[in-house]
Structure formats: structure tokens, C-alpha cells
């Protein structure tokens, strides 16, 4: 299902939710209390700005006695997404965020990857995957990167990388040199602010998995954490505040942007020298 089409269905979802809620003579706060989200979130669902998770859609069906229409719609949209079940809503939120702050401990974040780096990473994870599967995954990541190309709507984007990201030669030294050159180019174009945490720092604030913070113009901030096979979108204000504090500590541990770019450029040169001798 095309991205524009998915957006239209979510808008329909919201309009139907508002209609059924008002028919049941419930306020947003009343419905929210019964499905364990805030009234503000019910309003965001109705506007098509936020997408409810499947368990919330199921509870809405139960409370409003809709015969499962919201669960079915939610499942259809999740199944139509090219992303993993736990990531499809995150991809939608990235597209409307005004600020993104990301920490990557082992691989380059998807928004900053070159297509050949994407392919190498996907092949490493799925060595028996079909070419069609790989192309679908690559295309979906490239589609996500469109948010960094529109000057009028581009989010402020901070990326903190552990030095391990630079020193792991995904796809070989020549490919890795081009990937690091791409990182530097994006930073020089002021499309992303990159900082690197050196290995010698040792223990740091977020030792496992990735961390992504997202801010918006018309809804509360969220946080997202991901490990190898699962991800969690965090909405609770207290938890998001803790995640923001963690990111502040990561930023303190990182090199300055200038020193970080120098390290990335040096690593790229090392890879080029290695590639030229093989």
C-alpha cells in the first residue's frame, strides 16, 4: 500500500473513531480513561496524527462495541507497511517530527545509510533472503530518508554514534569509506549534527540498543528503543523525560561536532588505504 494511501486510511480511521465516540456520547477524556490513554491521544488519533497500537484499537472496539472494525483496520495497515510490526508507527512519526535525536551503538542509523550499506547490512542479517525482499527493505529506508531532503519541513536531526559504528567495516573497506564520506557530506550540508562517543570513554549512559527521541509541533514527545529483534515506542511522559536525560548524558560523553567529523574523516581515509592494498 502506497504511503499516501496509508495516510488516507488513517484519516478515515480517525474520522470514524470520532463519529463512533460521539454516537456513544463519550468525551475524549472518558474514552481515553477506558482504553488507558489520555484524552489528548484520542484527539490525535481522531486527527490522523497519531496511530493507535493494536492493543489500543482492540480496547476501542470493545468499549465502543464496533464489532472489531478498528482492530481490522489497524491490522490491515500494519500488514501493508514495509516495516517490522514494532517499527511501522515510528516511521510514520519520523515523517512529522520537528526534531529527531538518535543514538546508534553499532551500525549507521537508517536515515543516514547509503543504499549499498543498507544492502550489506540486510544481507548480513538475512543471508538467504530473496532479491525482492532485499530491494523492498532498501526502498523503504530510502523512502524514510526523504524527510532530510525537504528544506521547509526537514527536522532538526542530532545523531550520536559510538565509535564502534565507524570501526565496523560493513560491506568491506571501500564501501565503508563511501558510507563515512556520506555521513560527512550530510553534516557539512547541515542536514544532521553528528557526534561520536570514543571507545576510550568506556561505560556510557545507554549501553544496549538504539535510542531515538522525537519531538512534534502538535503532540507530546516520544522515545523509541530498539534491540536486535524488537522495539518499544514510549509515550509515558516520565519515561520520555528519563530517555531525554539519558540522551543528554550521551551528548556530554561525545566529542564535539568538529572533532567527531575529524574522526569520521580519518576512519574513511583508513578504509581507503586498506581498500587500495587489497
C-alpha positions in Angstrom: 0.0 0.0 0.0 1.5 3.4 -1.0 2.4 5.8 1.7 -0.2 8.4 0.6 -2.9 5.7 0.6 -2.0 4.5 4.1 -2.3 8.1 5.3 -5.8 8.4 3.8 -6.9 5.3 5.6 -5.5 6.6 8.9 -7.5 9.8 8.4 -10.6 7.6 7.8 -9.8 5.7 10.9 -9.8 9.0 12.9 -13.0 10.3 11.4 -14.8 7.0 12.1 -13.4 7.0 15.7 -14.8 10.5 16.3 -18.1 9.5 14.8 -18.5 6.4 17.0 -17.3 8.2 20.1 -19.8 11.0 19.7 -22.5 8.5 19.0 -21.7 6.8 22.3 -21.9 10.3 23.9 -18.3 10.0 25.3 -15.8 12.8 25.7 -12.2 12.2 24.5 -11.2 12.0 28.2 -13.8 9.4 29.0 -12.9 7.2 26.1 -9.2 7.6 26.9 -9.6 6.6 30.5 -11.4 3.4 29.4 -8.7 2.4 26.9 -5.8 3.5 29.1 -4.6 6.5 27.1 -5.1 10.2 27.6 -7.9 12.2 26.1 -5.2 14.1 24.2 -4.1 11.0 22.4 -7.7 10.2 21.5 -7.8 13.6 19.8 -4.6 12.9 18.0 -6.0 9.5 16.8 -9.1 11.3 15.5 -7.0 13.8 13.6 -5.0 11.1 12.0 -1.8 12.5 13.5 -1.0 9.5 15.8 -1.7 5.9 15.0 -3.0 3.7 17.9 -1.2 0.5 18.7 -3.1 -2.7 18.0 -4.0 -3.3 21.7 -5.5 0.2 22.0 -7.5 -0.4 18.8 -8.8 -3.6 20.3 -9.9 -1.8 23.5 -11.6 0.9 21.5 -13.6 -1.7 19.7 -14.6 -3.3 23.0 -15.6 0.0 24.6 -17.5 1.4 21.6 -18.9 -2.0 20.6 -17.9 -1.6 17.0 -17.6 -5.3 16.1 -13.8 -5.2 15.6 -13.7 -2.6 12.8 -10.8 -0.6 14.4 -8.7 -3.7 15.1 -9.2 -4.9 11.5 -8.3 -1.5 10.0 -5.2 -1.4 12.3 -4.1 -4.9 11.3 -4.6 -4.1 7.6 -2.4 -1.0 7.8 0.3 -2.8 9.8 0.3 -5.7 7.3 0.6 -3.2 4.4 3.6 -1.5 6.0 7.1 -2.5 4.6 8.4 -2.2 8.2 8.5 -4.6 11.1 5.4 -4.6 13.3 7.2 -2.8 16.0 8.6 -0.1 13.7 5.8 1.0 11.4 4.4 3.6 13.7 7.9 5.0 14.3 8.4 5.5 10.6 5.1 7.4 10.4 6.1 9.6 13.4 9.6 10.4 11.9 7.8 11.9 8.9 6.0 14.5 11.0 8.7 15.1 13.7 10.2 18.6 14.1 13.3 17.2 16.0 15.0 13.8 16.0 17.7 12.8 18.4 19.2 9.4 17.7 21.9 7.2 19.3 23.4 4.3 17.4 25.8 1.9 19.2 26.8 -0.5 16.4 25.5 0.5 12.9 24.8 3.7 11.0 21.2 4.8 11.6 18.9 4.0 8.7 18.2 7.7 7.9 22.0 8.1 7.2 22.8 4.9 5.4 23.8 4.7 1.7 21.9 2.1 -0.4 25.0 -0.2 -0.6 25.5 -0.1 3.1 21.8 -0.9 3.6 22.1 -3.9 1.3 25.2 -5.2 3.1 23.6 -4.9 6.5 20.4 -6.6 5.4 22.3 -9.4 3.7 24.3 -9.9 6.9 21.1 -10.3 8.8 19.2 -12.3 6.2 21.7 -14.3 4.1 19.1 -16.4 2.4 16.7 -13.5 1.6 15.4 -13.1 -1.9 16.4 -10.1 -4.1 12.8 -8.9 -4.0 12.9 -8.9 -0.2 16.2 -7.0 0.0 15.0 -4.4 -2.5 11.8 -3.8 -0.6 13.8 -3.2 2.6 16.3 -0.9 0.8 13.4 1.0 -0.8 11.6 1.6 2.4 14.8 3.0 4.1 15.4 5.3 1.1 11.8 6.4 1.4 12.3 7.3 5.0 15.3 9.5 4.1 13.1 11.9 2.1 12.5 13.8 5.3 16.1 15.0 5.3 15.8 16.5 1.7 12.9 18.9 2.1 14.4 22.1 3.5 11.0 23.6 4.5 9.9 20.6 6.6 13.3 18.9 7.5 13.5 18.1 11.2 16.4 19.2 13.3 18.4 16.0 13.5 21.1 15.0 16.0 22.9 11.7 15.6 25.3 10.4 18.3 27.3 7.4 17.1 29.5 5.2 19.2 33.0 4.8 17.6 32.1 1.1 17.0 29.8 2.3 14.2 32.9 3.8 12.4 35.2 0.8 13.0 32.9 -2.0 11.9 33.6 -2.5 8.1 30.1 -3.3 6.9 30.4 -4.5 3.3 34.2 -4.1 3.2 36.6 -1.1 3.4 35.7 0.5 0.1 32.0 0.5 0.8 32.6 1.7 4.4 34.8 4.6 3.2 31.9 5.8 0.9 29.4 5.4 3.8 31.6 7.6 6.1 32.1 10.1 3.3 28.3 10.3 3.0 28.0 11.0 6.8 30.5 13.8 6.5 28.7 15.3 3.5 25.3 15.3 5.3 27.0 17.0 8.2 28.7 19.6 6.0 25.4 20.3 4.3 24.0 20.9 7.9 21.3 18.3 7.4 22.4 16.4 10.5 24.6 17.2 13.5 26.9 14.2 14.2 28.8 13.5 17.4 30.9 10.4 18.2 31.5 8.7 21.5 35.1 7.4 21.5 35.8 3.9 22.7 38.0 5.2 25.4 35.1 6.7 27.2 34.2 3.2 28.4 30.8 2.9 30.1 28.2 5.4 28.9 24.6 6.2 29.6 22.9 3.8 27.1 24.8 0.6 26.7 22.3 -1.6 24.8 20.3 -0.9 21.7 19.4 2.2 19.8 17.6 5.2 21.3 15.5 7.7 19.3 13.8 10.8 20.6 11.1 12.6 18.6 9.5 16.0 19.1 6.5 17.4 17.3 4.8 20.7 16.9 1.3 19.5 17.9 1.8 16.5 20.2 3.9 15.3 23.1 7.4 14.0 22.6 8.1 10.2 22.3 11.0 7.9 22.7 11.8 4.7 20.9 14.3 2.0 21.9 15.3 -1.0 19.7 17.3 -4.1 20.2 18.0 -6.9 17.6 14.5 -8.3 17.3 12.1 -5.8 18.9 11.4 -2.2 19.5 9.4 -0.2 22.0 7.6 3.1 21.5 7.5 5.0 24.7 4.8 7.6 25.4 4.7 7.9 29.1 5.9 11.5 30.0 8.0 10.3 32.9 9.7 7.6 30.8 10.3 10.0 27.9 11.8 12.5 30.4 14.2 9.8 31.6 15.1 9.0 27.9 15.8 12.7 27.3 18.1 12.8 30.3 19.9 9.7 29.0 20.5 11.4 25.7 21.9 14.5 27.5 24.4 12.2 29.2 25.4 10.7 25.8 25.9 14.1 24.4 28.2 15.0 27.3 30.2 11.9 26.6 30.6 12.6 22.9 33.3 14.6 21.1 32.4 18.0 19.7 30.9 18.0 16.2 34.2 19.3 14.8 36.3 16.6 16.5 33.7 14.0 15.6 33.9 14.9 11.9 37.7 14.7 12.0 37.4 11.2 13.5 34.9 10.1 10.8 37.1 11.5 8.0 40.2 9.8 9.5 38.4 6.5 9.6 37.3 6.9 6.0 40.9 7.5 5.0 42.0 4.4 6.9 39.4 2.4 5.0 40.5 3.8 1.6 44.1 2.9 2.3 43.0 -0.6 3.3 40.9 -0.9 0.1 43.8 0.2 -2.1 46.1 -2.5 -0.7 43.7 -5.4 -1.2 
